[in-house]
């Protein structure tokens, strides 16, 4: 079986097929164009620069294209990158399907759908239950297909729903330990908190931010969706449960400087904020440690203040 990019040692020459996840054309200091690539295979994403790019290179090497890349894997400022020596598009008879190179959620879609559906029966507030079901039905396909982020955490097809289920499982444990928690609000808020990313992001293949994603963002987009759901379902958005639901969504980034219009003022909003952050952090650390040699430090993790994490000897990690 062909080796994947993170199975190669540093400075070990390679020649492998990979998917171009993104391709940004930029200008170097000498004013010549180059392409800043993010490549993808099932072992993860890695960046690389294609210097002195010609017009035909820019037209040929587009996001979503499978290419044969020759070069070496190296570290630059403690971040992994490729030194590209040669690159071409895949030919007939070679691997050409992007799906062959994309990571997937560690659960089947059917399993995730079933787990979300079972949780809906535990949302006993009628307004919250109806709103959650309405929005889930509206964005069902995208919710179970989209990544949770462009790059930093759960950045793979199905990552959005898997991230949601991971938080939901932790939320149920919290609710068992703290009887004062409003489980309808907590579970409804968890299920909905990131569904706005189905509008904020372009999809799972070559994920980019949409115009609405850049200018409005998934938090406000979902607040608008709750309002639309209320109108369609003839639920007053002055109902307290609706106001509480909107608050946990608007506050789930925790601080205004992190994109939340308001900070948490409800117990359930505070819980969702911390569980969301915890699950994203664990995923980023696990991903980095999976490609780190035992007894050494990981690459810098941008989403965690550029910190590195040590991988102890004989550490057990997910397969």
C-alpha positions as CSV (number, residue, x, y, z in Angstrom):
1,X,0.0,0.0,0.0
2,X,1.3,3.5,-0.9
3,X,2.7,5.5,1.9
4,X,0.9,8.7,2.9
5,X,2.6,12.0,3.4
6,X,2.9,11.9,7.2
7,X,4.3,8.3,7.0
8,X,7.5,9.7,5.4
9,X,10.3,10.9,7.6
10,X,11.6,14.4,7.5
11,X,13.9,15.0,4.5
12,X,12.9,11.6,3.0
13,X,12.3,12.0,-0.7
14,X,8.8,11.0,-1.8
15,X,6.6,10.8,-5.0
16,X,3.0,10.4,-4.1
17,X,-0.5,11.4,-5.2
18,X,-2.3,14.0,-3.2
19,X,-5.4,16.2,-3.4
20,X,-5.0,20.0,-3.8
21,X,-7.2,21.3,-0.9
22,X,-6.5,24.9,-1.7
23,X,-4.4,26.9,-4.2
24,X,-3.8,30.6,-3.5
25,X,-1.8,32.6,-6.1
26,X,0.5,35.2,-4.5
27,X,3.4,37.4,-5.5
28,X,6.9,36.9,-4.2
29,X,9.3,39.7,-3.3
30,X,10.7,39.6,-6.9
31,X,7.1,40.2,-8.0
32,X,6.9,36.7,-9.7
33,X,3.7,34.7,-9.0
34,X,3.8,31.6,-6.8
35,X,1.1,29.2,-5.6
36,X,0.6,28.5,-1.9
37,X,-0.9,25.1,-1.8
38,X,-2.5,23.1,0.9
39,X,-2.3,19.4,0.0
40,X,-4.5,16.6,1.5
41,X,-4.3,12.8,1.9
42,X,-5.9,10.5,4.4
43,X,-3.0,11.3,6.9
44,X,-3.8,15.0,7.0
45,X,-3.1,18.4,5.4
46,X,0.2,20.0,4.7
47,X,1.3,23.2,3.0
48,X,3.8,23.7,0.2
49,X,4.8,26.5,-2.2
50,X,5.2,26.3,-5.9
51,X,7.7,29.0,-6.9
52,X,7.9,30.9,-10.2
53,X,4.5,29.6,-11.3
54,X,3.6,30.1,-15.0
55,X,0.1,31.0,-16.2
56,X,-0.4,27.4,-17.3
57,X,0.6,26.1,-13.8
58,X,-2.0,28.5,-12.2
59,X,-4.7,27.2,-14.6
60,X,-3.8,23.5,-14.2
61,X,-3.2,23.2,-10.4
62,X,-6.6,24.1,-9.1
63,X,-8.3,23.2,-5.8
64,X,-10.0,19.8,-6.0
65,X,-7.4,18.4,-8.4
66,X,-5.4,15.2,-7.7
67,X,-1.7,15.6,-8.5
68,X,1.5,13.6,-8.4
69,X,4.0,15.5,-6.2
70,X,7.7,14.8,-5.8
71,X,9.8,16.4,-3.1
72,X,10.6,16.2,0.6
73,X,8.7,16.8,3.8
74,X,10.4,19.3,6.1
75,X,9.8,21.6,9.0
76,X,9.7,25.4,8.7
77,X,9.4,27.4,11.9
78,X,8.3,24.2,13.6
79,X,5.4,23.7,11.1
80,X,5.4,20.9,8.5
81,X,5.6,21.8,4.9
82,X,6.6,20.3,1.5
83,X,9.6,21.2,-0.6
84,X,8.2,20.6,-4.0
85,X,10.6,19.5,-6.7
86,X,8.2,18.4,-9.4
87,X,4.4,18.2,-9.8
88,X,1.9,17.1,-12.4
89,X,-1.8,16.3,-12.6
90,X,-3.0,12.7,-12.3
91,X,-3.4,10.9,-15.6
92,X,-6.0,8.4,-16.9
93,X,-5.7,5.2,-15.0
94,X,-4.2,6.9,-12.0
95,X,-6.1,7.9,-8.8
96,X,-8.2,10.9,-9.8
97,X,-11.1,10.9,-7.3
98,X,-10.7,13.5,-4.6
99,X,-12.6,11.2,-2.1
100,X,-9.7,8.8,-2.2
101,X,-7.5,11.4,-0.4
102,X,-10.0,12.9,2.1
103,X,-10.2,12.0,5.8
104,X,-13.6,11.0,7.0
105,X,-15.4,11.2,10.4
106,X,-14.7,8.0,12.5
107,X,-18.5,7.3,12.5
108,X,-20.7,6.3,9.6
109,X,-23.3,9.0,8.6
110,X,-26.1,6.6,9.5
111,X,-24.8,6.2,13.0
112,X,-24.5,10.0,13.5
113,X,-28.0,10.6,12.1
114,X,-29.4,8.0,14.5
115,X,-27.6,9.4,17.6
116,X,-28.8,13.0,16.8
117,X,-32.4,11.7,16.3
118,X,-32.4,9.8,19.6
119,X,-31.3,13.0,21.4
120,X,-34.2,15.0,19.9
121,X,-36.5,12.9,22.1
122,X,-34.7,14.3,25.1
123,X,-35.5,17.9,24.2
124,X,-38.8,18.3,26.0
125,X,-39.3,22.0,25.4
126,X,-41.8,22.2,22.5
127,X,-40.5,25.4,21.0
128,X,-36.8,24.3,21.1
129,X,-37.6,20.8,19.8
130,X,-39.6,22.2,16.9
131,X,-37.0,24.8,16.0
132,X,-34.1,22.2,16.2
133,X,-36.0,19.7,14.0
134,X,-36.9,22.4,11.5
135,X,-33.3,23.6,11.0
136,X,-31.9,20.1,11.0
137,X,-34.3,19.1,8.3
138,X,-33.4,22.2,6.3
139,X,-29.7,21.6,6.4
140,X,-29.7,17.8,6.9
141,X,-27.4,16.8,4.0
142,X,-24.9,19.6,4.5
143,X,-24.8,19.1,8.3
144,X,-23.7,15.5,7.9
145,X,-21.3,16.2,5.1
146,X,-19.5,19.5,5.9
147,X,-16.3,19.9,7.9
148,X,-16.4,21.8,11.2
149,X,-13.8,24.2,10.0
150,X,-11.7,25.1,7.0
151,X,-8.5,23.8,8.6
152,X,-7.9,23.8,12.3
153,X,-10.3,21.2,13.8
154,X,-12.5,18.4,12.4
155,X,-11.6,19.7,9.0
156,X,-12.9,16.6,7.1
157,X,-16.2,15.5,5.5
158,X,-18.6,14.7,8.3
159,X,-16.5,16.7,10.8
160,X,-19.3,19.1,11.6
161,X,-21.8,16.4,12.8
162,X,-19.0,14.4,14.5
163,X,-17.9,17.5,16.4
164,X,-21.5,18.1,17.4
165,X,-21.9,14.5,18.6
166,X,-18.7,14.7,20.6
167,X,-19.9,17.8,22.4
168,X,-23.3,16.2,22.9
169,X,-21.9,13.2,24.6
170,X,-19.9,15.4,27.0
171,X,-23.0,17.6,27.6
172,X,-25.0,14.5,28.7
173,X,-22.4,13.7,31.2
174,X,-22.4,17.2,32.5
175,X,-26.2,17.1,32.8
176,X,-26.1,13.9,34.8
177,X,-23.7,15.5,37.3
178,X,-25.5,18.8,37.6
179,X,-29.3,18.4,37.9
180,X,-29.9,22.1,37.6
181,X,-29.0,22.1,33.9
182,X,-31.8,22.7,31.5
183,X,-31.2,19.7,29.2
184,X,-33.6,20.9,26.5
185,X,-31.7,24.2,26.2
186,X,-28.3,22.4,26.5
187,X,-28.9,19.7,23.9
188,X,-30.8,22.0,21.5
189,X,-28.0,24.6,21.7
190,X,-25.3,21.9,21.2
191,X,-27.0,20.5,18.1
192,X,-27.6,23.9,16.5
193,X,-24.4,25.8,17.6
194,X,-22.4,25.3,14.4
195,X,-25.0,24.5,11.8
196,X,-24.5,28.1,10.5
197,X,-21.2,26.7,9.1
198,X,-23.2,25.0,6.3
199,X,-23.7,28.6,5.0
200,X,-20.4,30.0,6.3
201,X,-18.3,27.4,4.4
202,X,-18.4,26.3,0.8
203,X,-18.3,22.5,1.3
204,X,-16.1,19.6,2.1
205,X,-13.9,19.3,-1.0
206,X,-12.0,22.6,-1.3
207,X,-13.3,24.4,1.7
208,X,-13.4,28.2,1.6
209,X,-15.4,30.9,3.4
210,X,-18.4,32.1,1.4
211,X,-19.3,35.8,1.1
212,X,-21.8,35.4,3.9
213,X,-19.3,33.5,5.9
214,X,-16.7,36.3,5.6
215,X,-19.1,39.2,6.1
216,X,-21.6,37.8,8.6
217,X,-20.3,34.6,10.2
218,X,-21.9,31.3,11.3
219,X,-23.1,32.6,14.7
220,X,-25.2,35.5,13.3
221,X,-26.3,33.4,10.4
222,X,-27.8,30.8,12.7
223,X,-29.5,33.5,14.8
224,X,-31.2,34.5,11.6
225,X,-32.2,30.9,10.9
226,X,-33.8,30.6,14.3
227,X,-35.9,33.7,13.5
228,X,-36.9,32.2,10.1
229,X,-37.8,28.9,11.8
230,X,-40.0,30.8,14.3
231,X,-41.8,32.5,11.4
232,X,-42.4,29.3,9.5
233,X,-43.6,27.4,12.7
234,X,-45.6,30.4,14.0
235,X,-43.7,30.5,17.2
236,X,-43.3,33.9,18.8
237,X,-39.6,34.8,19.0
238,X,-40.5,36.7,22.2
239,X,-41.1,33.3,23.9
240,X,-38.5,32.9,26.7
241,X,-37.3,29.5,25.4
242,X,-36.5,31.0,22.0
243,X,-34.6,33.9,23.6
244,X,-32.6,31.5,25.7
245,X,-31.9,29.3,22.7
246,X,-30.7,32.4,20.7
247,X,-28.5,33.4,23.6
248,X,-26.6,30.1,23.9
249,X,-25.9,30.3,20.1
250,X,-24.8,33.9,20.2
251,X,-22.6,33.4,23.2
252,X,-20.9,30.0,22.4
253,X,-17.5,31.5,21.4
254,X,-17.4,32.9,24.9
255,X,-15.9,36.4,24.3
256,X,-16.7,39.2,21.9
257,X,-13.1,39.2,20.6
258,X,-13.6,35.6,19.6
259,X,-16.7,36.4,17.5
260,X,-19.6,36.2,19.9
261,X,-21.9,39.2,19.9
262,X,-22.6,38.6,23.6
263,X,-20.8,36.7,26.4
264,X,-22.5,33.8,28.3
265,X,-25.1,34.9,30.8
266,X,-26.8,31.4,31.2
267,X,-25.4,28.3,32.8
268,X,-26.0,26.3,29.6
269,X,-24.3,29.0,27.4
270,X,-21.2,28.7,29.6
271,X,-21.2,24.9,29.4
272,X,-21.6,24.9,25.6
273,X,-18.8,27.4,25.2
274,X,-16.3,25.3,27.3
275,X,-17.3,22.0,25.8
276,X,-17.0,23.4,22.2
277,X,-13.6,24.7,23.0
278,X,-12.5,21.5,24.7
279,X,-13.6,19.2,21.9
280,X,-11.9,21.4,19.3
281,X,-8.7,21.6,21.4
282,X,-8.5,17.8,21.9
283,X,-9.0,17.2,18.2
284,X,-6.2,19.7,17.2
285,X,-3.8,18.2,19.8
286,X,-4.7,14.6,18.8
287,X,-4.2,15.4,15.1
288,X,-0.8,17.0,15.7
289,X,0.4,14.1,18.0
290,X,-0.6,11.5,15.5
291,X,2.2,12.8,13.3
292,X,4.7,13.4,16.0
293,X,7.5,11.0,17.0
294,X,7.4,9.8,20.6
295,X,9.7,11.7,22.9
296,X,9.5,14.9,20.9
297,X,7.2,18.0,20.6
298,X,4.5,18.5,18.0
299,X,4.3,21.1,15.3
300,X,3.0,24.5,16.5
301,X,-0.8,24.5,16.7
302,X,-2.1,27.8,15.4
303,X,-5.5,27.4,17.0
304,X,-3.9,26.9,20.5
305,X,-1.7,30.1,20.6
306,X,1.0,28.4,18.5
307,X,1.9,26.1,21.4
308,X,3.6,22.8,20.9
309,X,2.6,19.6,22.7
310,X,4.9,16.8,23.9
311,X,4.2,13.2,22.9
312,X,5.3,10.9,25.7
313,X,6.9,7.6,24.9
314,X,4.4,4.8,24.4
315,X,1.5,7.2,24.4
316,X,-1.8,5.5,23.3
317,X,-3.5,7.5,20.6
318,X,-6.7,6.9,18.5
319,X,-6.1,4.6,15.5
